[in-house]
Amino acid sequence: MDIRNSSLNTNFKAVRLSPAPDQWNQRVLNSVLRSNFIRDIVKEDAKKERDTFISFAEHFDPAYPDYTRYNHMFVNVTGNNKDITLGSHSTYRYESAQFLKRAKIIKTGPDKLDIDLASQIDNLDSPEKRNIKEPISKYTLESLRKLAGGIIIEKPRNYEKFRD
């Protein structure tokens, strides 16, 4: 799905994507746009006339191809009283990302960061992992971790230093 063909902004009150959609990894953006889980958050915000912020951050340093500290990809969704971050890291030295100690880390090769992150977003809608009857407001951080099978953390104080 191409962002130009998306009806995301016309269906909901206010969704703010950061950076501009053309600067997102296309695979990750497509997963965000088709995610019913994220749409539920947006719909709840729209009912309350609140904005939903969805941001994307990635960094790949060719000088350090195997170091998590330098190679990462995140999507952050802030809305409906939730601040959710999903992400993936390259395989080696993943322990160097101190702020992720509380979360299960998806280890991958640097060339698969987008595939793993998109997969985590898609897993939020997985029927076998999601109780459809449970209202979105009932989700806890721990249940979200189980749903995605990957990194979902509250936005850490030092998050900005990992963004470009």
C-alpha positions as CSV (number, residue, x, y, z in Angstrom):
1,M,0.0,0.0,0.0
2,D,1.3,3.4,-0.9
3,I,0.8,6.3,1.5
4,R,-0.7,8.4,-1.3
5,N,-3.5,5.8,-1.6
6,S,-4.1,5.6,2.2
7,S,-7.3,7.0,3.6
8,L,-5.8,7.2,7.1
9,N,-6.1,11.0,7.6
10,T,-9.7,11.1,6.2
11,N,-10.9,8.3,8.4
12,F,-9.7,9.7,11.7
13,K,-9.6,13.0,13.6
14,A,-5.8,13.7,13.6
15,V,-2.9,11.4,13.0
16,R,0.6,13.0,13.0
17,L,3.3,11.1,11.3
18,S,6.9,12.0,12.0
19,P,9.0,12.3,9.9
20,A,7.0,12.8,6.7
21,P,5.7,9.5,5.2
22,D,8.2,9.6,2.3
23,Q,11.0,9.3,4.8
24,W,9.7,6.2,6.5
25,N,10.8,2.7,5.6
26,Q,8.0,1.6,3.2
27,R,7.6,-1.9,4.7
28,V,7.2,-0.5,8.2
29,L,4.8,2.3,7.1
30,N,2.6,-0.2,5.4
31,S,2.4,-2.3,8.5
32,V,1.5,0.8,10.6
33,L,-1.2,1.9,8.1
34,R,-2.9,-1.5,8.0
35,S,-2.7,-2.3,11.7
36,N,-6.1,-2.5,13.3
37,F,-4.5,-2.3,16.7
38,I,-3.0,1.1,15.9
39,R,-6.3,2.2,14.2
40,D,-8.1,1.4,17.4
41,I,-5.8,3.7,19.3
42,V,-6.4,6.4,16.7
43,K,-10.2,5.9,16.8
44,E,-10.2,6.2,20.6
45,D,-8.2,9.4,20.4
46,A,-10.5,10.8,17.6
47,K,-13.5,10.2,19.9
48,K,-11.8,12.4,22.5
49,E,-10.6,14.9,19.9
50,R,-7.0,14.1,20.6
51,D,-4.1,13.7,18.2
52,T,-2.3,10.4,17.8
53,F,1.4,10.8,17.2
54,I,3.2,8.0,15.3
55,S,7.0,8.5,14.8
56,F,9.6,6.4,13.0
57,A,13.3,6.4,13.8
58,E,16.0,4.4,12.1
59,H,19.8,4.5,12.1
60,F,22.3,2.4,10.2
61,D,26.0,3.2,10.5
62,P,28.1,1.4,7.8
63,A,31.2,1.8,10.0
64,Y,29.5,-0.4,12.7
65,P,27.2,-2.8,10.8
66,D,26.8,-5.3,13.7
67,Y,26.4,-3.0,16.7
68,T,22.9,-2.4,18.1
69,R,24.0,0.8,19.6
70,Y,24.4,2.2,16.1
71,N,21.8,0.2,14.2
72,H,18.2,0.3,15.2
73,M,14.7,0.9,14.0
74,F,11.7,2.1,16.1
75,V,8.1,3.0,15.8
76,N,6.6,5.0,18.6
77,V,2.8,5.4,19.0
78,T,1.5,8.0,21.5
79,G,-2.2,8.1,21.9
80,N,-5.2,6.9,24.0
81,N,-3.1,7.4,27.1
82,K,-0.5,5.0,25.8
83,D,3.1,5.5,24.8
84,I,4.2,2.4,22.9
85,T,7.5,1.8,21.3
86,L,8.2,-1.2,19.0
87,G,11.7,-1.8,17.7
88,S,14.4,-4.1,16.4
89,H,18.1,-4.1,16.8
90,S,21.0,-5.8,15.0
91,T,22.4,-9.0,16.5
92,Y,25.6,-8.1,18.3
93,R,26.0,-6.1,21.5
94,Y,22.3,-5.7,21.9
95,E,22.9,-5.4,25.7
96,S,24.5,-2.0,25.1
97,A,21.0,-0.5,24.7
98,Q,20.6,-0.1,28.4
99,F,17.1,1.4,28.3
100,L,15.7,-1.7,26.7
101,K,16.6,-4.1,29.5
102,R,13.0,-4.4,30.6
103,A,11.8,-5.5,27.1
104,K,12.3,-8.6,25.1
105,I,14.7,-7.7,22.3
106,I,14.3,-8.8,18.7
107,K,17.8,-9.8,17.6
108,T,18.4,-9.7,13.8
109,G,20.9,-8.9,11.2
110,P,21.2,-5.3,10.2
111,D,19.6,-6.0,6.8
112,K,16.5,-7.4,8.4
113,L,15.6,-4.6,10.8
114,D,12.6,-3.4,8.8
115,I,11.3,-7.0,8.3
116,D,11.3,-7.7,12.0
117,L,9.8,-4.4,13.0
118,A,7.0,-4.7,10.4
119,S,6.4,-8.3,11.7
120,Q,6.0,-7.0,15.3
121,I,3.5,-4.5,14.2
122,D,1.6,-7.1,12.2
123,N,1.6,-9.4,15.2
124,L,-0.4,-6.9,17.2
125,D,-3.4,-7.8,14.9
126,S,-2.7,-11.6,15.1
127,P,-6.1,-13.2,16.0
128,E,-4.4,-16.0,18.0
129,K,-2.6,-13.4,20.1
130,R,-5.2,-10.7,20.5
131,N,-8.5,-11.0,22.5
132,I,-10.7,-9.0,20.2
133,K,-13.4,-8.5,22.9
134,E,-10.9,-6.9,25.3
135,P,-11.2,-3.0,25.0
136,I,-8.1,-1.3,23.9
137,S,-8.0,0.7,27.2
138,K,-7.6,-2.6,29.1
139,Y,-4.3,-3.5,27.5
140,T,-1.3,-3.4,29.9
141,L,2.3,-2.9,28.9
142,E,2.9,-6.6,29.7
143,S,0.0,-7.8,27.5
144,L,1.3,-5.6,24.7
145,R,4.7,-7.2,25.0
146,K,3.1,-10.7,24.6
147,L,1.1,-9.5,21.6
148,A,3.9,-8.2,19.6
149,G,6.5,-10.8,20.7
150,G,9.1,-8.1,20.7
151,I,10.2,-4.7,22.0
152,I,7.4,-2.7,23.5
153,I,8.5,-0.2,26.1
154,E,7.4,3.0,27.7
155,K,9.2,5.9,26.1
156,P,12.4,6.2,28.0
157,R,13.9,9.5,29.2
158,N,16.9,9.1,27.0
159,Y,15.0,8.0,23.9
160,E,15.9,11.2,22.0
161,K,19.6,10.3,21.9
162,F,18.7,7.2,19.9
163,R,16.9,9.1,17.3
164,D,18.4,11.0,14.4
